Amino acid sequence: MTPRLLAASSLLAFVLIACGPQAMSRIDGGVANCDQGEAQTRALPVEVVDAQGNPVEGATVTAKNVGSGQTVTATTGSNGRTTAITSAIGAGTIQVSAQKGSQVSDVKQSEALCGECGCTFTPDSLTLTMNP
């Protein structure tokens, strides 16, 4: 190969690697090609509201993976929301509830389906209502 052709092909390979699909290592040692959006950690947005539908700031949200027992705890912001529950909790049924003082919310579930490029939640967001 000529030096110019070698330099051009090297540049093209660099651009394709840098801008193309993100490669993710698989457990079996192979490589999965994922879009950059797919490979990002996804969150399960949770909103906590009172009986009138107003956001509840400072509520403690607890998510538990029923199969693994892994839990994630987060606190809602001034908008009553948190996005701290991510695909790091793992695949399976995720039970989510909230508490603030003596008030507790209903318990809702989301299913986390995880593949080579990350997890998706169904439903993809939850609204918890505090019981007085």
N, C-alpha and C positions, 0 to 999 in steps of 0.2 A: 504494500500500500504506500501511496505517496504521503509525505508528511501533511499536506493540506487535507487530503481525504481522511486521514487518520484523525486529525484535529476536528474536522467537521463531524465525523461520526461520533467522536467522543462527546462533543458539545450536544449533539442531538440526543444521545443516550442520557446525558445529565439532565436535559430539559424534560425528557419523558419520565425519568425517575422522579424528579422534583415536582412536576406538575401533574403527573398521572395519578392513577388510583394508588392509595396507600397500601403497602404490603403488610399483612398481619401474619405473624407466625402461628401455625396451628399446632395442636398438641402432638400430632403425628410427625412433626418436623416439616410439613409442607408449608406452602405460603398461600394465603387467601388474598385475593385482590378486592379491596373494599374502597368505595368512594370515601373521601375524607369525612363527609357528613355521617356516614354509617359507622366509621371507626371511632367517632367521638363518644365519650361517656354520655349516655342519655339519662335524663332525670324524669322522675314521676312528680309533676307539680301537684302539690296538695294545698288546698285552700280551706281555712277553718273559719266558719261563720257562726254567729249567734242565732237564736230562734227567729230574729227579725231579718236575717240575711246580712248583717253588718260584719265586716272583717274582725277577727279576734287576734289582737297583737299579743305576743308573749305566750302563746299556747305551746305546750310541749307535744310534738308529733312523734309517735313511735311507729316504726314499720318493722314487721317481723316476717322473715321468710319461714313459712310453715314447715317446709321440708328440712332445712338446714338449721333452723333455730337462730340464725344470724339476725341481729337487730341493728337498726339505725335510729338515732334520736336527733331531732332538730327542733328549733324554736321558730315560730312564725314571726315575720316582720310586721311593720305597721300596716301593710296591706293584707295581713292575715294569711300570707303564703310562705311556702318554703319549697325549695328545689333540691334539698339535701339528700333525697332518696334517689340513688343512682343505680345503674346496672351493677355496681359493685356488690349489691345485696344478693345477687345471684338469681338463677332461673327458678321459676316455680310460683306458687301462690304467695302473694305478699298481703298480709293483713295490716291495715293502717288505722290508728285511732289517735285522738288528741285529748289533752287534759290541761286545764288551767284552774288552779285552786281546787275547789270541790266539784267543779263542772267537768263532765266527761262527754265525749262525743259518741256518735254512733261508730260502729266498726265497719269499714269497707274493705274490699279486696281488689287487687289488680293482679293479673297474670303476667309474669315476666318471661318472655320467650327469648332465649339467648342463642345466638349463632356465632359464626366465625368473626363477624364484624361488630358485635355488640349485642345489646338487649333492647327489646321494645316492650312497652307496657300496654296491656289491654284491660280496662280502658286506659287511655294515655294521660288522664288527669283525674283527681278525686276532689270532691268537696265534702267536708265533714261538718256536721251541724252539732253544736254544743247543746247538751241537755241542761236545763236550769237546775 
